[in-house]
Amino acid sequence: MNKQPGTRGLIFNEPQLWEKSREGRCAVSLPKADVERAEIAPHLMGDAPGLPQLSELDVVRHYTRLSQWNFGVDSGMYPLGSCTMKYNPKTNEVQAARQGFAGAHPLAGKEFSQGALKLMYDLEQALGEITGFPAVTLQPAAGAHGELAGMLMIHAYHAKKGKQRSKIIIPDTAHGTNPASASLCGYESVNIKSGEKGILEPATVAAVMDEDTAGIMITNPNTLGLFEENIREICDIVHAKGGLVYGDGANMNAIMGIVKPGDLGIDVLHLNLHKTFSTPHGGGGPGSGPVSVVKELIPFLPVPRIEKNRDGKDLSSYKFVTDCPDSIGRLHTFYGHFGVMIKAYSYILSMGGKGLREASQLAVLNANYIKESLKGTLNLPYDRPCMHECVFNDKYQQENHITTMDMAKRLLDYGFHPPTIYFPLVVDAAFMVEPTETESKEDIDQFIDAVKAIAKEAKLDPEKLKKAPLLTKVTRLDEVTAARKPCLRG
Ligand SMILES: *Cc1c(COP(=O)(O)O)cnc(C)c1O
């Protein structure tokens, strides 16, 4: 047990900066003014802003201590299913901080931005190659924004054909953003159930697909961590009725270099650079959700598009094109989150095609190792080989009245960020683990041991589990009150 990463030891208390403030304490030393002091008329002066007065060391300790209350992939395993919380290689940060990139300005004009444009163009090409599509836009700021872009393109495609449609098919395993994106485009969601094997049956799709349905949104691998094996047949059914297939590529980490979604019949697909392509996620910074499309959808891509004129190296080789009459328009100021693109490009180049394929193979191996190691400890509703993540639930613990929530909270005491819980909705009280390829066997074994230890506690000391976490800065919160009446003032 003492091998667990754990959270014992020094957890610093830290008051607000105002409480540490002392009159006259100061962390800056400005040079003497070289101009005469001017008095400001009293009626022009407002009240002093009341900033805390602190030394440099006070400030450094304050923020260092606060940072230690946080948990991130740099501090430990973060097995949040569907989110692909893989390690963010530091070389990506080095590349993004290079003077030429960090100092670039979006208004500088193409003569001064050829390198940045080339990087974006090459990244589009690389993502097109990985996903199997002829064109990509880098503009969307996240996966959900990519979904919106894709749905707008599907909408524009049907409008151009002369007949708008009103519905989109969405399976029960879909991420909540899927129906939300469809709804933003005015589509009504038609929900369908996955079959017994945890994947879609073609007959279920055929039963609802009609000529008023614009298409289907499919996540493959799906959020149960299972590959949608009937994808080709499903695409054929949707295409036969004039619909299009939206692919949610958030789980691309399982299939890089192995399957190209473009080869499966998918028409438009988003990626999450902050998942599959190792750029920071969540509180770590902005995301990016590039979208790949088939040839028929290229005219609808957002503007600006990047074009390469000649192979030559003159200052007009790469340029933006905005003259695209069928485009859905602009989705972001300037060209999306360029800093994120640099990091993803750095990742792709440093991994190479072979490295990306190996990353996916290892991600799948790690998830299957966890699935097999924990399947006697936690209930495994779909006992089949999984892709990059596996989904358990609390069925075995119910006799002791211990829930997925109790076990997830207790994991914090063992020093792990909990997995995704209560999603996907198809599994009651889901406990969804995605280790990613970047965790070592030793770290994965520690996680497995921690879950086993918690399952034992569920039998021997359920009362304690109900109160977990016990060692963290804040213990069990009243979730409903925390959500409804958040206390934002500490
Ligand atoms: C993360 C995720 C999304 C949404 O992506 P964001 O980048 O968080 O907007 C959509 N679908 C699935 C399956 C996801 O895991």
The ligand as an SDF file (V2000), in Angstrom:
LIG
                    3D

 15 15  0  0  0  0  0  0  0  0999 V2000
  -14.4220   15.1020  -25.5540 C   0  0  0  0  0  0  0  0  0  0  0  0
  -15.4710   14.5890  -26.4270 C   0  0  0  0  0  0  0  0  0  0  0  0
  -16.2500   15.4520  -27.2180 C   0  0  0  0  0  0  0  0  0  0  0  0
  -16.1920   16.9540  -27.1100 C   0  0  0  0  0  0  0  0  0  0  0  0
  -14.9250   17.4940  -27.2970 O   0  0  0  0  0  0  0  0  0  0  0  0
  -14.4470   18.8490  -26.5710 P   0  0  0  0  0  0  0  0  0  0  0  0
  -13.1050   19.0630  -27.1410 O   0  0  0  0  0  0  0  0  0  0  0  0
  -14.4590   18.5660  -25.1060 O   0  0  0  0  0  0  0  0  0  0  0  0
  -15.4340   19.9120  -26.9540 O   0  0  0  0  0  0  0  0  0  0  0  0
  -17.1570   14.8940  -28.0810 C   0  0  0  0  0  0  0  0  0  0  0  0
  -17.3290   13.5630  -28.1630 N   0  0  0  0  0  0  0  0  0  0  0  0
  -16.6120   12.7010  -27.4050 C   0  0  0  0  0  0  0  0  0  0  0  0
  -16.8310   11.2270  -27.5590 C   0  0  0  0  0  0  0  0  0  0  0  0
  -15.6670   13.1800  -26.5000 C   0  0  0  0  0  0  0  0  0  0  0  0
  -14.9650   12.3340  -25.7420 O   0  0  0  0  0  0  0  0  0  0  0  0
  1  2  1  0
  2  3  1  0
  2 14  2  0
  3  4  1  0
  3 10  2  0
  4  5  1  0
  5  6  1  0
  6  7  2  0
  6  8  1  0
  6  9  1  0
 10 11  1  0
 11 12  2  0
 12 13  1  0
 12 14  1  0
 14 15  1  0
M  END
$$$$
